Amino acid sequence: MIGRSIKRIMLGFVIGMAVGNLIAAMFSYVPGGDNLIVSELLLEKTGSESKAFLIQTLLSGVLGAVGMGGTVIYELENWNLLSCALTHFSLIFGVYVMIALYLGWITFSLQDIAGMAFFMGIAYLIVFLIMLARYRKAVHELNEMLEKKRNSK
């Protein structure tokens, strides 16, 4: 289990770096304006675009690592699916808010944090429902195989 967790964390880190910077790049394009891939706040904190980009990349990786590494919660056999999902979402959301505030992606306002909670909740729900459908299909197929095995005896 530890080996799988480490693989998930490493994969999540790489995916997080890529996705974080891809999203930042998509939101940075402003017609006729400065097209910074980092926030103005982070640029002011670091004093250079390269330092800001490096910090943003590493913290995006941390967010991805937490998200993927946190999926071990779903392997807790004595927890129900709802408890696992709420715990995993809370973990991701808490880390995201801290990172997003530091990077200047959001401000410390109820409107920004509630907005991010809403959009993250919708995205999490979509991914959760897709994964749930995949797992239910796999369980159904396994049950059919077992039934065929029982009937062939």
C-alpha positions in Angstrom: 0.0 0.0 0.0 2.9 2.4 0.8 4.4 1.7 -2.6 1.1 2.5 -4.4 0.7 5.7 -2.3 4.2 6.9 -3.3 3.5 6.2 -6.9 0.2 8.1 -6.7 1.9 11.0 -4.9 4.7 11.2 -7.6 2.2 10.9 -10.5 0.0 13.5 -8.8 2.9 15.9 -8.4 3.7 15.7 -12.1 0.1 16.0 -13.2 -0.4 18.9 -10.7 2.5 20.8 -12.1 1.2 20.4 -15.7 -2.4 21.1 -14.9 -1.7 24.1 -12.6 0.4 25.8 -15.2 -2.0 25.0 -18.0 -4.9 26.5 -16.1 -2.7 29.6 -15.2 -1.8 30.0 -18.8 -5.4 29.8 -20.0 -6.5 32.4 -17.5 -3.5 34.7 -18.1 -4.4 35.7 -21.6 -5.8 39.2 -21.6 -6.2 40.8 -25.0 -4.2 44.0 -25.2 -2.7 43.5 -21.7 0.2 41.8 -19.9 0.0 38.1 -20.3 1.7 36.8 -17.1 1.4 33.2 -16.3 1.7 34.0 -12.6 -0.3 36.4 -10.5 0.8 40.0 -10.0 0.8 39.3 -6.2 3.2 36.3 -6.6 5.4 38.4 -8.9 5.6 41.1 -6.3 6.4 38.6 -3.5 9.2 36.9 -5.5 10.6 39.8 -7.5 11.0 37.8 -10.7 8.9 35.9 -13.1 11.1 32.8 -13.1 11.0 32.5 -9.3 7.3 33.1 -9.3 6.8 30.5 -12.0 9.0 28.0 -10.2 7.0 28.4 -6.9 3.7 28.2 -8.8 4.9 25.0 -10.5 6.1 23.4 -7.3 2.9 24.3 -5.3 0.7 23.1 -8.2 2.6 19.8 -7.9 2.0 19.7 -4.2 -1.8 20.2 -4.8 -1.7 17.3 -7.3 0.3 15.1 -4.9 -2.2 15.8 -2.2 -5.1 15.0 -4.5 -3.7 11.8 -5.9 -2.0 10.7 -2.7 -5.2 11.4 -0.7 -7.0 8.7 -2.8 -5.7 6.2 -0.3 -8.6 7.4 1.9 -10.9 5.4 -0.5 -9.1 2.2 0.5 -10.1 2.4 4.2 -12.4 -0.6 4.4 -14.3 0.5 7.5 -15.3 3.9 6.0 -18.3 4.3 3.8 -18.1 5.9 0.4 -19.6 9.2 1.5 -17.2 9.6 4.4 -14.2 8.9 2.1 -15.5 11.4 -0.5 -16.1 14.2 2.0 -12.8 13.7 3.7 -10.9 13.6 0.4 -12.7 16.7 -0.9 -12.1 18.6 2.4 -8.4 17.7 2.2 -8.0 18.9 -1.3 -10.1 22.0 -0.8 -8.1 23.0 2.4 -4.8 22.6 0.6 -6.1 24.3 -2.5 -7.3 27.4 -0.5 -3.9 27.8 1.2 -2.0 27.4 -2.0 -4.4 29.6 -4.0 -4.2 32.4 -1.4 -0.4 32.3 -1.4 -0.1 32.3 -5.2 -2.6 35.1 -5.6 -5.1 33.0 -7.5 -7.8 34.0 -5.1 -8.2 36.7 -2.5 -9.1 36.1 1.1 -12.8 37.0 0.6 -15.9 35.0 1.3 -16.9 35.5 -2.4 -13.7 34.1 -3.8 -13.5 31.1 -1.4 -17.2 30.3 -1.8 -16.9 30.5 -5.5 -13.9 28.2 -5.6 -15.7 25.8 -3.2 -18.6 25.7 -5.6 -16.6 25.1 -8.8 -14.3 22.6 -7.1 -17.4 20.8 -5.7 -19.0 20.6 -9.1 -15.7 19.3 -10.6 -15.2 16.8 -7.8 -18.8 15.6 -8.1 -18.4 15.0 -11.9 -15.2 13.0 -11.4 -16.7 11.2 -8.4 -19.7 10.1 -10.4 -17.6 9.0 -13.4 -15.4 6.9 -11.0 -18.5 5.5 -9.2 -20.0 4.4 -12.6 -16.7 2.7 -13.6 -16.4 0.9 -10.3 -20.0 -0.2 -10.3 -19.5 -1.6 -13.9 -16.4 -3.5 -12.8 -18.3 -5.0 -9.8 -21.2 -5.9 -12.0 -18.8 -7.7 -14.4 -17.1 -9.5 -11.6 -20.4 -10.6 -10.2 -21.4 -11.9 -13.6 -18.2 -13.9 -13.9 -18.7 -15.4 -10.4 -22.3 -16.3 -11.3 -21.1 -18.0 -14.5 -18.5 -19.9 -12.5 -21.1 -21.1 -9.9 -23.5 -22.1 -12.6 -20.8 -24.1 -14.5 -20.1 -26.3 -11.5 
